[in-house]
Amino acid sequence: MTHKAPPLRRFWDRARQIALFEAGGLLLITPPFAWASGVPIADSLGMLALIALIAALWNAAYNIGFDWVEGRRTGRTADRRPWPLRVAHAFGFETGLLIMTLPIVMAWTGMDWLTALIADLALAVAYTVYAFIFNLAYDRLFPIRATE
């Protein structure tokens, strides 16, 4: 069933969302990653900043596509997304990002593939929880207006 397309977030709203998400993620995730992995904090920050850049680009592409498909299938705006779909949204985002970042974690840290996979999965779990909470809060603080 096809519905009338609901309004999507505007470019600057999406840019603000991505910037806040990535900055918050670096502040929250870098220290525990450095501690748990034994990778020095400066190296951890550099690697996670590169991953954040990749994630920001992926975030834009993934969210625009997800919102577009969801809007056309349901007629609903992203800020009205039900909880189960929010979980699927976060899981899909992190799965795609994991595929892109595993080679970076291996190359940057010198970890073997299994150790890097475990580290990257731990990052994915941390960021999935963070993404779920962040996006819910963002949608509540900055709802999509019909006039946007």
PyMOL commands that place a pseudoatom at each C-alpha (Angstrom):
pseudoatom trace, name=CA, resn=MET, resi=1, chain=A, elem=C, hetatm=0, pos=[0.000, 0.000, 0.000]
pseudoatom trace, name=CA, resn=THR, resi=2, chain=A, elem=C, hetatm=0, pos=[1.366, 3.420, -0.942]
pseudoatom trace, name=CA, resn=HIS, resi=3, chain=A, elem=C, hetatm=0, pos=[0.732, 6.488, 1.214]
pseudoatom trace, name=CA, resn=LYS, resi=4, chain=A, elem=C, hetatm=0, pos=[1.216, 10.182, 0.590]
pseudoatom trace, name=CA, resn=ALA, resi=5, chain=A, elem=C, hetatm=0, pos=[4.842, 10.981, 1.389]
pseudoatom trace, name=CA, resn=PRO, resi=6, chain=A, elem=C, hetatm=0, pos=[5.164, 12.655, 4.805]
pseudoatom trace, name=CA, resn=PRO, resi=7, chain=A, elem=C, hetatm=0, pos=[7.611, 15.508, 5.350]
pseudoatom trace, name=CA, resn=LEU, resi=8, chain=A, elem=C, hetatm=0, pos=[11.230, 14.500, 5.906]
pseudoatom trace, name=CA, resn=ARG, resi=9, chain=A, elem=C, hetatm=0, pos=[13.850, 16.279, 7.966]
pseudoatom trace, name=CA, resn=ARG, resi=10, chain=A, elem=C, hetatm=0, pos=[15.441, 19.210, 6.173]
pseudoatom trace, name=CA, resn=PHE, resi=11, chain=A, elem=C, hetatm=0, pos=[19.122, 19.201, 5.258]
pseudoatom trace, name=CA, resn=TRP, resi=12, chain=A, elem=C, hetatm=0, pos=[20.284, 21.427, 8.156]
pseudoatom trace, name=CA, resn=ASP, resi=13, chain=A, elem=C, hetatm=0, pos=[18.180, 19.520, 10.679]
pseudoatom trace, name=CA, resn=ARG, resi=14, chain=A, elem=C, hetatm=0, pos=[19.737, 16.253, 9.497]
pseudoatom trace, name=CA, resn=ALA, resi=15, chain=A, elem=C, hetatm=0, pos=[23.223, 17.834, 9.552]
pseudoatom trace, name=CA, resn=ARG, resi=16, chain=A, elem=C, hetatm=0, pos=[22.656, 18.979, 13.156]
pseudoatom trace, name=CA, resn=GLN, resi=17, chain=A, elem=C, hetatm=0, pos=[21.445, 15.493, 14.086]
pseudoatom trace, name=CA, resn=ILE, resi=18, chain=A, elem=C, hetatm=0, pos=[24.516, 13.832, 12.593]
pseudoatom trace, name=CA, resn=ALA, resi=19, chain=A, elem=C, hetatm=0, pos=[26.982, 16.320, 14.118]
pseudoatom trace, name=CA, resn=LEU, resi=20, chain=A, elem=C, hetatm=0, pos=[25.480, 16.004, 17.598]
pseudoatom trace, name=CA, resn=PHE, resi=21, chain=A, elem=C, hetatm=0, pos=[25.342, 12.228, 17.324]
pseudoatom trace, name=CA, resn=GLU, resi=22, chain=A, elem=C, hetatm=0, pos=[28.978, 11.838, 16.245]
pseudoatom trace, name=CA, resn=ALA, resi=23, chain=A, elem=C, hetatm=0, pos=[30.386, 14.358, 18.744]
pseudoatom trace, name=CA, resn=GLY, resi=24, chain=A, elem=C, hetatm=0, pos=[28.468, 12.735, 21.589]
pseudoatom trace, name=CA, resn=GLY, resi=25, chain=A, elem=C, hetatm=0, pos=[29.562, 9.293, 20.491]
pseudoatom trace, name=CA, resn=LEU, resi=26, chain=A, elem=C, hetatm=0, pos=[33.250, 10.251, 20.451]
pseudoatom trace, name=CA, resn=LEU, resi=27, chain=A, elem=C, hetatm=0, pos=[33.007, 11.777, 23.924]
pseudoatom trace, name=CA, resn=LEU, resi=28, chain=A, elem=C, hetatm=0, pos=[31.191, 8.777, 25.375]
pseudoatom trace, name=CA, resn=ILE, resi=29, chain=A, elem=C, hetatm=0, pos=[32.833, 5.852, 23.566]
pseudoatom trace, name=CA, resn=THR, resi=30, chain=A, elem=C, hetatm=0, pos=[36.532, 6.761, 23.159]
pseudoatom trace, name=CA, resn=PRO, resi=31, chain=A, elem=C, hetatm=0, pos=[37.604, 6.505, 26.828]
pseudoatom trace, name=CA, resn=PRO, resi=32, chain=A, elem=C, hetatm=0, pos=[36.071, 3.065, 27.480]
pseudoatom trace, name=CA, resn=PHE, resi=33, chain=A, elem=C, hetatm=0, pos=[37.359, 1.761, 24.127]
pseudoatom trace, name=CA, resn=ALA, resi=34, chain=A, elem=C, hetatm=0, pos=[40.898, 2.905, 24.923]
pseudoatom trace, name=CA, resn=TRP, resi=35, chain=A, elem=C, hetatm=0, pos=[40.729, 1.371, 28.378]
pseudoatom trace, name=CA, resn=ALA, resi=36, chain=A, elem=C, hetatm=0, pos=[39.252, -1.976, 27.254]
pseudoatom trace, name=CA, resn=SER, resi=37, chain=A, elem=C, hetatm=0, pos=[41.412, -2.404, 24.139]
pseudoatom trace, name=CA, resn=GLY, resi=38, chain=A, elem=C, hetatm=0, pos=[44.709, -1.148, 25.507]
pseudoatom trace, name=CA, resn=VAL, resi=39, chain=A, elem=C, hetatm=0, pos=[45.023, 1.101, 22.448]
pseudoatom trace, name=CA, resn=PRO, resi=40, chain=A, elem=C, hetatm=0, pos=[46.353, 4.522, 23.557]
pseudoatom trace, name=CA, resn=ILE, resi=41, chain=A, elem=C, hetatm=0, pos=[43.654, 7.176, 23.848]
pseudoatom trace, name=CA, resn=ALA, resi=42, chain=A, elem=C, hetatm=0, pos=[45.113, 9.339, 21.058]
pseudoatom trace, name=CA, resn=ASP, resi=43, chain=A, elem=C, hetatm=0, pos=[45.187, 6.359, 18.687]
pseudoatom trace, name=CA, resn=SER, resi=44, chain=A, elem=C, hetatm=0, pos=[41.695, 5.337, 19.799]
pseudoatom trace, name=CA, resn=LEU, resi=45, chain=A, elem=C, hetatm=0, pos=[40.407, 8.863, 19.223]
pseudoatom trace, name=CA, resn=GLY, resi=46, chain=A, elem=C, hetatm=0, pos=[41.997, 8.999, 15.750]
pseudoatom trace, name=CA, resn=MET, resi=47, chain=A, elem=C, hetatm=0, pos=[40.524, 5.667, 14.723]
pseudoatom trace, name=CA, resn=LEU, resi=48, chain=A, elem=C, hetatm=0, pos=[37.115, 6.444, 16.183]
pseudoatom trace, name=CA, resn=ALA, resi=49, chain=A, elem=C, hetatm=0, pos=[37.143, 9.890, 14.520]
pseudoatom trace, name=CA, resn=LEU, resi=50, chain=A, elem=C, hetatm=0, pos=[37.759, 8.208, 11.142]
pseudoatom trace, name=CA, resn=ILE, resi=51, chain=A, elem=C, hetatm=0, pos=[34.999, 5.718, 11.881]
pseudoatom trace, name=CA, resn=ALA, resi=52, chain=A, elem=C, hetatm=0, pos=[32.775, 8.663, 12.930]
pseudoatom trace, name=CA, resn=LEU, resi=53, chain=A, elem=C, hetatm=0, pos=[33.373, 10.310, 9.553]
pseudoatom trace, name=CA, resn=ILE, resi=54, chain=A, elem=C, hetatm=0, pos=[32.432, 7.102, 7.759]
pseudoatom trace, name=CA, resn=ALA, resi=55, chain=A, elem=C, hetatm=0, pos=[29.472, 6.708, 10.104]
pseudoatom trace, name=CA, resn=ALA, resi=56, chain=A, elem=C, hetatm=0, pos=[28.321, 10.278, 9.418]
pseudoatom trace, name=CA, resn=LEU, resi=57, chain=A, elem=C, hetatm=0, pos=[28.238, 9.638, 5.683]
pseudoatom trace, name=CA, resn=TRP, resi=58, chain=A, elem=C, hetatm=0, pos=[26.557, 6.274, 6.205]
pseudoatom trace, name=CA, resn=ASN, resi=59, chain=A, elem=C, hetatm=0, pos=[24.152, 7.875, 8.695]
pseudoatom trace, name=CA, resn=ALA, resi=60, chain=A, elem=C, hetatm=0, pos=[22.992, 10.420, 6.125]
pseudoatom trace, name=CA, resn=ALA, resi=61, chain=A, elem=C, hetatm=0, pos=[22.535, 7.870, 3.363]
pseudoatom trace, name=CA, resn=TYR, resi=62, chain=A, elem=C, hetatm=0, pos=[20.927, 5.238, 5.602]
pseudoatom trace, name=CA, resn=ASN, resi=63, chain=A, elem=C, hetatm=0, pos=[18.519, 7.584, 7.393]
pseudoatom trace, name=CA, resn=ILE, resi=64, chain=A, elem=C, hetatm=0, pos=[17.391, 9.360, 4.244]
pseudoatom trace, name=CA, resn=GLY, resi=65, chain=A, elem=C, hetatm=0, pos=[16.750, 6.017, 2.553]
pseudoatom trace, name=CA, resn=PHE, resi=66, chain=A, elem=C, hetatm=0, pos=[15.079, 4.460, 5.595]
pseudoatom trace, name=CA, resn=ASP, resi=67, chain=A, elem=C, hetatm=0, pos=[12.858, 7.518, 6.155]
pseudoatom trace, name=CA, resn=TRP, resi=68, chain=A, elem=C, hetatm=0, pos=[11.933, 7.636, 2.473]
pseudoatom trace, name=CA, resn=VAL, resi=69, chain=A, elem=C, hetatm=0, pos=[10.923, 3.963, 2.345]
pseudoatom trace, name=CA, resn=GLU, resi=70, chain=A, elem=C, hetatm=0, pos=[9.121, 4.076, 5.696]
pseudoatom trace, name=CA, resn=GLY, resi=71, chain=A, elem=C, hetatm=0, pos=[7.240, 7.255, 4.750]
pseudoatom trace, name=CA, resn=ARG, resi=72, chain=A, elem=C, hetatm=0, pos=[6.012, 5.839, 1.481]
pseudoatom trace, name=CA, resn=ARG, resi=73, chain=A, elem=C, hetatm=0, pos=[5.016, 2.511, 3.011]
pseudoatom trace, name=CA, resn=THR, resi=74, chain=A, elem=C, hetatm=0, pos=[3.282, 3.913, 6.112]
pseudoatom trace, name=CA, resn=GLY, resi=75, chain=A, elem=C, hetatm=0, pos=[2.608, 7.633, 5.573]
pseudoatom trace, name=CA, resn=ARG, resi=76, chain=A, elem=C, hetatm=0, pos=[4.314, 8.232, 8.918]
pseudoatom trace, name=CA, resn=THR, resi=77, chain=A, elem=C, hetatm=0, pos=[7.145, 10.656, 9.702]
pseudoatom trace, name=CA, resn=ALA, resi=78, chain=A, elem=C, hetatm=0, pos=[10.351, 9.307, 11.262]
pseudoatom trace, name=CA, resn=ASP, resi=79, chain=A, elem=C, hetatm=0, pos=[9.682, 10.988, 14.608]
pseudoatom trace, name=CA, resn=ARG, resi=80, chain=A, elem=C, hetatm=0, pos=[6.569, 8.820, 14.960]
pseudoatom trace, name=CA, resn=ARG, resi=81, chain=A, elem=C, hetatm=0, pos=[8.427, 5.565, 14.351]
pseudoatom trace, name=CA, resn=PRO, resi=82, chain=A, elem=C, hetatm=0, pos=[7.215, 2.724, 16.639]
pseudoatom trace, name=CA, resn=TRP, resi=83, chain=A, elem=C, hetatm=0, pos=[9.634, 1.056, 19.058]
pseudoatom trace, name=CA, resn=PRO, resi=84, chain=A, elem=C, hetatm=0, pos=[10.113, -2.235, 17.169]
pseudoatom trace, name=CA, resn=LEU, resi=85, chain=A, elem=C, hetatm=0, pos=[10.983, -0.363, 13.983]
pseudoatom trace, name=CA, resn=ARG, resi=86, chain=A, elem=C, hetatm=0, pos=[13.403, 1.855, 15.954]
pseudoatom trace, name=CA, resn=VAL, resi=87, chain=A, elem=C, hetatm=0, pos=[15.208, -1.297, 17.071]
pseudoatom trace, name=CA, resn=ALA, resi=88, chain=A, elem=C, hetatm=0, pos=[15.356, -2.612, 13.481]
pseudoatom trace, name=CA, resn=HIS, resi=89, chain=A, elem=C, hetatm=0, pos=[16.525, 0.817, 12.278]
pseudoatom trace, name=CA, resn=ALA, resi=90, chain=A, elem=C, hetatm=0, pos=[19.408, 0.926, 14.784]
pseudoatom trace, name=CA, resn=PHE, resi=91, chain=A, elem=C, hetatm=0, pos=[20.383, -2.712, 14.109]
pseudoatom trace, name=CA, resn=GLY, resi=92, chain=A, elem=C, hetatm=0, pos=[20.433, -2.195, 10.334]
pseudoatom trace, name=CA, resn=PHE, resi=93, chain=A, elem=C, hetatm=0, pos=[22.541, 0.931, 10.642]
pseudoatom trace, name=CA, resn=GLU, resi=94, chain=A, elem=C, hetatm=0, pos=[25.108, -0.729, 12.903]
pseudoatom trace, name=CA, resn=THR, resi=95, chain=A, elem=C, hetatm=0, pos=[25.309, -3.885, 10.769]
pseudoatom trace, name=CA, resn=GLY, resi=96, chain=A, elem=C, hetatm=0, pos=[26.129, -1.853, 7.672]
pseudoatom trace, name=CA, resn=LEU, resi=97, chain=A, elem=C, hetatm=0, pos=[28.671, 0.194, 9.589]
pseudoatom trace, name=CA, resn=LEU, resi=98, chain=A, elem=C, hetatm=0, pos=[30.328, -2.942, 11.012]
pseudoatom trace, name=CA, resn=ILE, resi=99, chain=A, elem=C, hetatm=0, pos=[30.923, -4.257, 7.510]
pseudoatom trace, name=CA, resn=MET, resi=100, chain=A, elem=C, hetatm=0, pos=[32.635, -0.986, 6.565]
pseudoatom trace, name=CA, resn=THR, resi=101, chain=A, elem=C, hetatm=0, pos=[34.702, -0.541, 9.731]
pseudoatom trace, name=CA, resn=LEU, resi=102, chain=A, elem=C, hetatm=0, pos=[36.134, -3.968, 10.511]
pseudoatom trace, name=CA, resn=PRO, resi=103, chain=A, elem=C, hetatm=0, pos=[39.035, -3.543, 8.051]
pseudoatom trace, name=CA, resn=ILE, resi=104, chain=A, elem=C, hetatm=0, pos=[39.826, -0.146, 9.607]
pseudoatom trace, name=CA, resn=VAL, resi=105, chain=A, elem=C, hetatm=0, pos=[39.919, -1.535, 13.147]
pseudoatom trace, name=CA, resn=MET, resi=106, chain=A, elem=C, hetatm=0, pos=[42.242, -4.312, 11.999]
pseudoatom trace, name=CA, resn=ALA, resi=107, chain=A, elem=C, hetatm=0, pos=[44.600, -1.975, 10.131]
pseudoatom trace, name=CA, resn=TRP, resi=108, chain=A, elem=C, hetatm=0, pos=[44.628, 0.836, 12.708]
pseudoatom trace, name=CA, resn=THR, resi=109, chain=A, elem=C, hetatm=0, pos=[45.127, -1.288, 15.834]
pseudoatom trace, name=CA, resn=GLY, resi=110, chain=A, elem=C, hetatm=0, pos=[47.079, -4.219, 14.436]
pseudoatom trace, name=CA, resn=MET, resi=111, chain=A, elem=C, hetatm=0, pos=[44.514, -6.598, 15.934]
pseudoatom trace, name=CA, resn=ASP, resi=112, chain=A, elem=C, hetatm=0, pos=[43.950, -9.955, 14.276]
pseudoatom trace, name=CA, resn=TRP, resi=113, chain=A, elem=C, hetatm=0, pos=[40.584, -10.318, 12.582]
pseudoatom trace, name=CA, resn=LEU, resi=114, chain=A, elem=C, hetatm=0, pos=[38.866, -12.108, 15.483]
pseudoatom trace, name=CA, resn=THR, resi=115, chain=A, elem=C, hetatm=0, pos=[40.045, -9.608, 18.101]
pseudoatom trace, name=CA, resn=ALA, resi=116, chain=A, elem=C, hetatm=0, pos=[39.129, -6.729, 15.787]
pseudoatom trace, name=CA, resn=LEU, resi=117, chain=A, elem=C, hetatm=0, pos=[35.724, -8.304, 15.162]
pseudoatom trace, name=CA, resn=ILE, resi=118, chain=A, elem=C, hetatm=0, pos=[35.096, -8.560, 18.914]
pseudoatom trace, name=CA, resn=ALA, resi=119, chain=A, elem=C, hetatm=0, pos=[36.251, -4.952, 19.415]
pseudoatom trace, name=CA, resn=ASP, resi=120, chain=A, elem=C, hetatm=0, pos=[34.129, -3.736, 16.496]
pseudoatom trace, name=CA, resn=LEU, resi=121, chain=A, elem=C, hetatm=0, pos=[31.114, -5.694, 17.742]
pseudoatom trace, name=CA, resn=ALA, resi=122, chain=A, elem=C, hetatm=0, pos=[31.562, -4.125, 21.182]
pseudoatom trace, name=CA, resn=LEU, resi=123, chain=A, elem=C, hetatm=0, pos=[31.654, -0.710, 19.496]
pseudoatom trace, name=CA, resn=ALA, resi=124, chain=A, elem=C, hetatm=0, pos=[28.562, -1.648, 17.483]
pseudoatom trace, name=CA, resn=VAL, resi=125, chain=A, elem=C, hetatm=0, pos=[26.669, -2.687, 20.627]
pseudoatom trace, name=CA, resn=ALA, resi=126, chain=A, elem=C, hetatm=0, pos=[27.689, 0.498, 22.438]
pseudoatom trace, name=CA, resn=TYR, resi=127, chain=A, elem=C, hetatm=0, pos=[26.729, 2.658, 19.477]
pseudoatom trace, name=CA, resn=THR, resi=128, chain=A, elem=C, hetatm=0, pos=[23.473, 0.774, 18.889]
pseudoatom trace, name=CA, resn=VAL, resi=129, chain=A, elem=C, hetatm=0, pos=[22.341, 1.513, 22.431]
pseudoatom trace, name=CA, resn=TYR, resi=130, chain=A, elem=C, hetatm=0, pos=[23.578, 5.084, 22.082]
pseudoatom trace, name=CA, resn=ALA, resi=131, chain=A, elem=C, hetatm=0, pos=[21.862, 5.478, 18.665]
pseudoatom trace, name=CA, resn=PHE, resi=132, chain=A, elem=C, hetatm=0, pos=[18.560, 4.229, 20.011]
pseudoatom trace, name=CA, resn=ILE, resi=133, chain=A, elem=C, hetatm=0, pos=[18.609, 6.628, 22.972]
pseudoatom trace, name=CA, resn=PHE, resi=134, chain=A, elem=C, hetatm=0, pos=[20.036, 9.549, 20.991]
pseudoatom trace, name=CA, resn=ASN, resi=135, chain=A, elem=C, hetatm=0, pos=[17.558, 9.287, 18.106]
pseudoatom trace, name=CA, resn=LEU, resi=136, chain=A, elem=C, hetatm=0, pos=[14.590, 8.934, 20.430]
pseudoatom trace, name=CA, resn=ALA, resi=137, chain=A, elem=C, hetatm=0, pos=[15.716, 12.026, 22.368]
pseudoatom trace, name=CA, resn=TYR, resi=138, chain=A, elem=C, hetatm=0, pos=[16.446, 13.928, 19.151]
pseudoatom trace, name=CA, resn=ASP, resi=139, chain=A, elem=C, hetatm=0, pos=[13.004, 13.150, 17.740]
pseudoatom trace, name=CA, resn=ARG, resi=140, chain=A, elem=C, hetatm=0, pos=[11.386, 14.385, 20.963]
pseudoatom trace, name=CA, resn=LEU, resi=141, chain=A, elem=C, hetatm=0, pos=[13.495, 17.567, 21.129]
pseudoatom trace, name=CA, resn=PHE, resi=142, chain=A, elem=C, hetatm=0, pos=[13.256, 18.346, 17.400]
pseudoatom trace, name=CA, resn=PRO, resi=143, chain=A, elem=C, hetatm=0, pos=[9.971, 16.954, 16.007]
pseudoatom trace, name=CA, resn=ILE, resi=144, chain=A, elem=C, hetatm=0, pos=[9.317, 17.125, 12.295]
pseudoatom trace, name=CA, resn=ARG, resi=145, chain=A, elem=C, hetatm=0, pos=[6.861, 19.892, 11.539]
pseudoatom trace, name=CA, resn=ALA, resi=146, chain=A, elem=C, hetatm=0, pos=[4.398, 19.619, 8.665]
pseudoatom trace, name=CA, resn=THR, resi=147, chain=A, elem=C, hetatm=0, pos=[5.757, 22.918, 7.331]
pseudoatom trace, name=CA, resn=GLU, resi=148, chain=A, elem=C, hetatm=0, pos=[9.391, 21.731, 7.302]
for i in range(1, 148): cmd.bond("trace and resi %d" % i, "trace and resi %d" % (i + 1))
show_as sticks, trace
zoom trace
